């Protein structure tokens, strides 16, 4: 079963949560005052969102009606693994 790393960042406008990727890192790097809060691994989007809710005390995650859960593939995990091998997390670079 493939799992992807997700991160939650606090921002001036609240927070942002998603799968770690180059495009998300570029967004975080361009967001003034963004602060890393936590990360978690999950095998699908709904599992990730429930993990986020658990960490933030939001209770049970309710999927959007009519939207099918996205289960991560080995190909997606491999793409992320390659990215993580060279990644410098936003805020860690000088």
Secondary structure as the mmCIF struct_conf table of DSSP 4:
data_model
#
loop_
_struct_conf.conf_type_id
_struct_conf.id
_struct_conf.beg_label_comp_id
_struct_conf.beg_label_asym_id
_struct_conf.beg_label_seq_id
_struct_conf.end_label_comp_id
_struct_conf.end_label_asym_id
_struct_conf.end_label_seq_id
STRN STRN1 UNK A 4 UNK A 11
TURN_TY1_P TURN_TY1_P1 UNK A 12 UNK A 13
STRN STRN2 UNK A 14 UNK A 19
HELX_RH_AL_P HELX_RH_AL_P1 UNK A 22 UNK A 29
TURN_TY1_P TURN_TY1_P2 UNK A 30 UNK A 30
BEND BEND1 UNK A 31 UNK A 31
TURN_TY1_P TURN_TY1_P3 UNK A 32 UNK A 33
STRN STRN3 UNK A 35 UNK A 42
BEND BEND2 UNK A 43 UNK A 43
STRN STRN4 UNK A 44 UNK A 44
HELX_RH_AL_P HELX_RH_AL_P2 UNK A 45 UNK A 56
TURN_TY1_P TURN_TY1_P4 UNK A 57 UNK A 57
BEND BEND3 UNK A 60 UNK A 60
HELX_LH_PP_P HELX_LH_PP_P1 UNK A 63 UNK A 64
TURN_TY1_P TURN_TY1_P5 UNK A 65 UNK A 66
HELX_LH_PP_P HELX_LH_PP_P2 UNK A 67 UNK A 69
STRN STRN5 UNK A 71 UNK A 71
HELX_LH_PP_P HELX_LH_PP_P3 UNK A 72 UNK A 73
HELX_RH_AL_P HELX_RH_AL_P3 UNK A 74 UNK A 86
TURN_TY1_P TURN_TY1_P6 UNK A 90 UNK A 92
#
